Amino acid sequence: MTLARKHNCFFLRDRSGVAAVEFGLIAPVLLVMLIGVIEVTRAVSIDRRFGQVTAMVADLIAREERVDAATIQGIYGIVDHIMGVWGTDTLKLHIYPVRASSNNANDIYVYAAQTNRPSFGPDATSPKNVCDRYTGLMPNLLDKEGLAIIVEGELAYAPLLAQDFVSKQTWRDKAVLSPRMGCVSFEPENESPQPDCIPSPGCE
């Protein structure tokens, strides 16, 4: 056997460096999987907190007979605590106390003024004022003159590591609850009786 053939056989049997080559092929796949797991876990956690916050605000308001702007701001303090490390920089919450018309259960209007139900979030203002129509409920969900507390949430979500692959998204959530006490008044405490709990012919 010539020297050249001996060298060729030696190189064919040499397996040093195979592990490095295999790792080089597998590493990008593992890295993509790791980033995917991190992003999915983060998104699921934020989404759960977001849904919990929306439902919590609606539930706390629906339990009361009367709330005012100060009470609502106190509830919003809990929102910061629930969102925790995920923050509330892009979170907005709007409260809509609604009533169905006495003539048509599907004609639903907001019965409380904006000033008495402040929204949550940077420069957030409720898009609907008293007597504005609300059209986001299922047909026949309320009876005539039926009441509901609706909280709509909006959250701008941005991926942490995959910005080049996943675009920013706006998540929306809604909680609809029936008031426990029959009606939740948003008038200040010094207002008696509760005028906004009385059906308004002017809104119908």
C-alpha positions in Angstrom: 0.0 0.0 0.0 1.4 3.3 -1.0 1.9 6.3 1.4 -0.9 8.3 -0.3 -3.4 5.4 0.1 -2.4 5.1 3.8 -3.1 8.8 4.3 -6.5 8.5 2.6 -7.5 5.7 4.8 -6.4 7.6 7.9 -8.6 10.6 7.0 -11.6 8.4 6.2 -11.3 6.9 9.7 -10.7 10.2 11.4 -14.0 11.4 13.2 -12.5 14.2 15.3 -14.6 17.4 15.0 -17.8 15.6 14.0 -19.5 16.8 17.2 -18.6 20.4 16.5 -20.1 20.1 13.0 -23.3 18.5 14.3 -23.6 21.2 17.0 -23.2 23.9 14.4 -26.1 22.4 12.4 -28.3 21.9 15.4 -27.5 25.1 17.4 -29.6 27.5 15.2 -32.6 25.2 15.5 -32.2 25.0 19.3 -31.9 28.7 19.5 -35.1 29.3 17.5 -36.9 26.8 19.8 -35.6 28.5 22.9 -36.7 32.0 21.7 -40.1 30.5 20.7 -40.6 29.0 24.2 -39.7 32.2 25.9 -42.0 34.3 23.7 -45.0 31.9 24.0 -44.6 31.6 27.8 -44.3 35.4 28.1 -47.4 36.0 25.8 -49.5 33.5 27.7 -48.6 35.0 31.1 -49.4 38.6 29.9 -52.7 37.5 28.3 -53.8 35.8 31.5 -53.0 38.8 33.6 -54.8 41.1 31.0 -57.9 38.9 31.1 -57.8 38.8 34.9 -57.6 42.5 35.2 -60.5 43.2 32.9 -62.7 40.7 34.7 -61.6 41.9 38.1 -62.5 45.6 37.5 -65.9 44.6 36.1 -66.6 42.3 39.1 -65.6 44.8 41.8 -67.8 47.5 40.2 -70.7 45.2 39.7 -70.7 44.3 43.5 -71.3 47.9 44.5 -74.5 50.0 44.8 -72.7 53.2 44.2 -69.2 54.1 43.0 -67.4 57.4 42.3 -64.3 58.4 40.5 -62.2 58.0 43.6 -63.5 54.5 44.2 -62.6 53.6 40.6 -59.1 55.0 40.9 -58.7 52.8 44.0 -59.7 49.8 42.0 -57.2 50.8 39.4 -54.5 50.6 42.0 -55.1 46.9 42.2 -54.6 46.7 38.4 -50.9 47.7 38.8 -50.5 45.0 41.4 -52.0 42.3 39.3 -50.1 43.1 36.1 -46.9 43.1 38.2 -43.7 42.9 36.2 -45.5 43.0 32.9 -46.4 46.7 33.6 -49.4 48.8 32.5 -47.7 51.2 30.1 -49.8 50.1 27.2 -52.9 49.0 29.1 -56.2 50.9 28.7 -59.5 50.1 30.4 -62.9 51.6 29.7 -66.0 51.2 31.9 -69.5 51.2 30.3 -72.5 51.0 32.6 -75.3 50.3 30.1 -79.1 50.0 30.2 -81.5 48.5 27.6 -84.3 50.7 26.4 -87.8 50.2 27.9 -89.1 49.7 24.3 -86.3 47.6 22.8 -84.0 45.2 24.7 -81.4 45.6 21.9 -81.3 49.4 22.0 -78.6 49.7 24.7 -77.2 53.0 25.9 -74.6 54.2 28.4 -76.3 55.7 31.5 -73.4 57.3 33.4 -71.3 60.4 32.5 -67.6 60.0 31.5 -66.4 62.2 34.4 -67.8 59.7 37.0 -66.1 56.6 35.4 -62.5 57.5 34.5 -60.7 55.2 32.2 -57.3 53.6 33.0 -54.2 54.2 31.0 -52.0 57.0 29.7 -54.4 59.8 28.4 -57.2 57.2 28.2 -60.7 58.7 28.0 -63.9 56.8 27.6 -65.1 56.9 23.9 -68.7 56.9 25.0 -70.6 59.4 27.1 -74.0 59.3 28.7 -76.8 58.3 26.2 -74.3 57.0 23.6 -75.3 53.7 22.1 -73.4 50.5 22.9 -73.5 47.9 20.2 -71.0 45.3 21.3 -73.4 42.9 23.1 -75.1 39.7 21.8 -78.7 40.3 20.7 -81.3 39.8 23.5 -78.6 39.5 26.1 -80.4 42.0 28.3 -84.1 42.4 29.1 -85.9 45.6 28.5 -84.4 48.2 31.0 -81.9 45.5 31.9 -78.5 46.7 33.2 -74.9 45.5 32.8 -71.4 46.7 33.7 -69.0 46.3 30.8 -65.3 46.8 31.0 -63.3 46.8 27.8 -59.5 46.4 27.9 -56.9 47.1 25.3 -53.2 46.1 25.5 -50.4 46.7 23.0 -48.2 43.6 23.0 -44.7 43.6 21.6 -42.4 40.5 21.5 -39.3 40.6 23.6 -36.8 38.8 21.4 -38.6 38.1 18.1 -39.3 41.6 17.0 -38.1 40.8 13.5 -40.4 37.8 13.1 -43.6 38.8 15.1 -45.1 42.3 14.7 -46.6 44.3 17.5 -50.3 43.4 18.3 -53.2 45.1 20.0 -55.0 42.7 22.2 -58.6 43.4 23.3 -60.7 41.9 26.0 -64.2 42.5 27.4 -66.0 41.5 30.6 -69.8 41.8 31.0 -71.4 41.4 34.4 -74.8 42.0 35.8 -74.9 44.4 38.8 -75.4 42.5 42.1 -77.5 45.3 43.7 -79.7 45.9 40.7 -78.0 49.1 39.6 -74.6 50.7 40.1 -74.8 54.4 40.4 -71.8 56.5 39.3 -73.1 59.7 40.9 -71.2 61.2 43.8 -72.2 60.2 47.3 -73.8 63.6 47.9 -76.3 62.9 45.1 -79.5 61.3 46.5 -81.4 59.6 45.1 -79.3 58.0 42.4 -80.4 59.8 39.2 -78.4 57.7 36.8 -80.2 54.5 38.0 -83.5 55.9 36.9 -84.3 55.2 33.2 -83.8 58.3 31.1 -86.4 59.1 28.5 -83.9 61.5 27.0 -81.6 58.6 26.2 -84.4 56.7 24.5 
